[in-house]
């Protein structure tokens, strides 16, 4: 009898959490985002000379047609509408008011990063350094407006240093900038960045629900709804791109939600959150290492050597015959990334409650990333069992040409 009562209480609590405010926030953001996406596509003949991504010959581009890359405007509009209705339009509980007000503060903080991305989408003239400075400015604004600085990172010794506010702010700004850039890094194929955000924030929402944190739950609902509205026209055929503005906007929201979750919920360890965000974070860190240490190039230099780009060339194009629908190869990349992030998120939620377990999940994803990356670069598993070869510290002994790349040379690890 007691078990039945406990089950009933859990079900009642779930219904209360996923009730009208949650559904309203998600659906409002979805409908507004989708409507603005439709408007952007329908009016591209008038703004196309500014908004179309016509540079199909760039090294990192795979699309063949000019497509508007201003989907970030729709994403921002969807979140803004949900925050407005949550904070002002109706009478609601304090948790709902906090969610709307909190999202407004996040929107204000996101403006430097978002606007720098939009300006790049429209002018193609904003340098990576200026965009990075804008992201850092947004992170600093979030610390000021929301007090969103990391109180801990669950690393021995480092947590003691976070007691000093300037150090805590510096670590927070660095982490927020890294996650924000990581979403832009993986935004190269239809649906990849959008689906990644939906899965990651769904995982964050589930953890917030388990802790009873209504604020984080409502914030994730707004961001997820806006992203789904965009994905309805972005995936699978790619009729609209989120652009740098959208990628920075969603990346910044995801980063700040992670910071606020750690700040507000002592029972959630930082490694558990990192296990959910691991794929994009590893991608951006490895990209910096690859470009600077191996190629001697700038950290922000564009290339076609991300894991998702290699998967597209090695697997999608070779195994899928698109025929009249070449977008099928492009869209298949999102399935690969969604499987990775979805599995990692589920494992982090169910098995990452302790720091050792969560750390093991992060470490496993790092080793798996390197192993899969090297396999895709070479075209075969080869001698990946040697740790130095797996980590790219020593070239593959076997020589030969794979897609025009000399396997066994340092360039094979680019």
Secondary structure, 3 states (H helix, E strand, C coil): CHHHHHHHHHHHHHHHHCCHHHHHHHHHHHHHHHHHHHHHHHCHHHHHHHHEECCCCCCCCCCCCCEECCHHHHHHHHHHHHHHHHHHHCCCCHHHHHHHHHHHHHHHHHHHHHHHHHHHHHHCCCCHHHHHHHHHHHHHHHHHHHCCCCCCCCCCCHHHHCCCHHHHHHHHHHHHHHHHHHHHHCCCCCCHHHHHHHHHHHHHHHHHHHHCCHHHHHHHHHHHHHHHHHHHHHCCCCCCCCHHHHHHHHHHHHHHHHHHHHHHCCCCCHHHHHHHHHHHHHHHHHHHHHHHHHCCCCCCCCCCCCHHHHHHHHHHHHHCCCCCCCHHHHHHHHHHHHHHHHHHHHHHHHHCCCHHHHHHHHHHHHHHHHHHHHHHHHCCCCCCCCHHHHCCCCCCCCCEEECCEEECCHHHHC
